[in-house]
Amino acid sequence: MTTISLDILTKALMNSLGKKGMDATEVSKLAEYVLDFFGFDDAIIDNMLKAKDRDVFYMLEEEGFLSTFQDTIVIKKGKTWRIHYWVLKKDQIIKLSQDVKEPEQEKVGKYDFYSDIPEDVWNRE
């Protein structure tokens, strides 16, 4: 069972939200905020969240860090009760926490065709 550490989550958030303008301090606070809910667990019950917390979780769901599922149980009087859960997407978080290397830009610029021309062509007689 893989545990998501503060360092892993911070790196993943930085590789995702950091590229969208969130600075390192905000990312670090967000990682702590999220792990305060989850601790060492993979899932938490939705009804422990306040509206502001839930908004943050929806944003993280859109970014691919969280997912939801629900469980339906029958209580004593025959009524059904739905329990909603938030789940850390550990595989995605670990994948995003890996150091992302920027792809090297290919020489496909406006004037790169000049690099293929031999030097002696430029000599004037």
C-alpha positions in Angstrom: 0.0 0.0 0.0 1.5 3.3 -1.1 1.4 6.3 1.2 1.2 9.7 -0.2 3.6 11.9 1.7 3.6 15.7 2.0 6.6 15.8 -0.3 5.0 13.7 -3.0 1.8 15.6 -3.0 3.6 19.0 -3.0 5.7 18.0 -6.0 2.6 16.7 -7.8 0.6 19.9 -7.1 3.6 22.0 -8.1 3.9 20.1 -11.4 0.2 20.7 -12.1 -1.1 23.9 -10.4 2.4 25.5 -10.2 2.4 25.6 -14.0 -1.0 27.4 -13.9 0.3 30.2 -11.7 0.1 29.0 -8.1 3.3 29.8 -6.3 5.3 27.4 -4.2 4.0 28.7 -0.8 0.3 28.3 -1.8 1.1 24.8 -3.2 2.8 23.8 0.0 -0.2 25.1 2.1 -2.6 23.3 -0.2 -0.7 20.0 0.2 -0.8 20.2 4.0 -4.5 21.2 3.9 -5.4 18.1 1.8 -3.3 15.7 3.9 -4.9 17.1 7.1 -8.1 15.5 5.9 -6.7 12.2 4.6 -3.8 11.5 7.0 -2.7 8.0 6.1 -6.1 7.0 4.7 -7.0 6.7 1.0 -10.6 7.9 1.4 -12.7 10.2 3.6 -16.4 10.7 4.0 -17.8 13.7 2.3 -20.1 14.8 5.2 -17.0 15.8 7.2 -16.3 18.6 4.7 -17.6 22.2 4.9 -18.7 24.0 1.7 -15.3 25.7 1.3 -13.5 22.5 1.7 -15.7 20.8 -0.8 -15.0 23.5 -3.3 -11.3 22.9 -3.0 -11.8 19.2 -3.4 -13.9 19.7 -6.6 -11.0 21.8 -8.0 -8.6 19.0 -7.1 -10.9 16.4 -8.7 -10.8 18.5 -12.0 -7.0 18.4 -11.8 -7.0 14.6 -11.4 -5.9 14.4 -7.8 -9.1 13.1 -6.3 -12.1 11.1 -7.3 -15.5 10.3 -5.7 -17.6 7.3 -5.2 -20.7 6.5 -3.2 -21.9 3.5 -1.2 -25.5 2.7 -0.5 -26.5 1.0 2.7 -29.9 0.1 4.2 -30.4 1.3 7.7 -32.4 -0.3 10.4 -35.9 1.0 9.4 -35.4 -0.1 5.8 -34.4 3.3 4.4 -31.4 3.6 2.1 -28.6 5.9 3.0 -25.9 7.0 0.6 -22.4 7.7 1.8 -20.2 9.8 -0.5 -16.4 9.4 -0.3 -13.4 11.4 -1.6 -10.5 9.2 -2.7 -6.9 10.1 -3.4 -5.9 9.0 -6.9 -2.5 7.8 -5.7 -1.2 6.5 -9.1 -2.0 9.9 -10.7 -0.4 11.8 -7.8 2.8 9.7 -7.9 2.9 10.1 -11.7 2.5 13.9 -11.4 5.1 14.1 -8.6 7.9 12.8 -10.9 10.2 15.4 -12.2 8.8 16.7 -15.4 11.4 17.4 -18.0 10.5 20.0 -20.5 10.8 18.6 -24.0 13.7 20.1 -26.0 12.5 22.5 -28.5 13.3 21.3 -32.0 14.9 23.6 -34.4 11.7 24.3 -36.3 11.9 28.0 -36.3 11.1 30.5 -38.9 14.7 30.7 -40.2 16.2 27.4 -39.3 16.4 26.4 -43.0 19.5 28.5 -43.1 21.4 26.1 -40.9 21.3 23.4 -43.7 23.0 25.7 -46.2 26.8 25.2 -46.5 29.0 28.1 -45.3 30.7 28.7 -48.6 27.4 29.7 -50.1 27.6 32.9 -48.1 31.0 33.9 -49.4 30.9 36.7 -52.0 33.5 36.8 -54.8 
